[in-house]
Structure formats: structure tokens, C-alpha cells
């Protein structure tokens, strides 16, 4: 069986990839995040994006201008205020 160690030390950024039907499935071992794609490359790109989002390396708080472009009044926009919906508790 393959080992995830080199010289007794664990690998960082270990991933596991396998094929299921017409898709490639890939998991980041450290975070447990799993994505899929039609090709290995697509699955890896999806995983890179998902892990970066999980680690807070992607995205940003919307600016007031961005909110207005989407039809949201920045004064009415609240983040994290109130109770979580039942399905998130």
C-alpha cells in the first residue's frame, strides 16, 4: 500500500484522486475538501479554488459600489447579524 510519508515525515498538501464513471474525484487530505471534474486537470483546478476559498485566500467583502451594481443598498446590507437558519445550526 502506498504511504503518505517520506523519510518518516508526513507530506504537506497531500491530495487523493480517483475516477468514478465519467468524472475525476479529488480530495485535499488536510481539509477534507472534495471536488470533481470531467478531466483530472479540471478536478485539480476546482480543488485549488475550493481550498483557497476555505483558507480565506479568495474573495473579498463587496464594496459599496459592487453592492449598488447588484441592486443592493449598502445601508441595508448586513453580514452575520441574526440567527443562523435551521439547516445551518
Secondary structure, 3 states (H helix, E strand, C coil): CCCCEECCEECCCCEEEEEECCEEEEEECCCCCEEEECCHHHHHHHHHHHHHHHCCCCCCCCCHHHHHHCCCCHHHCCCCCCCCCHHHC
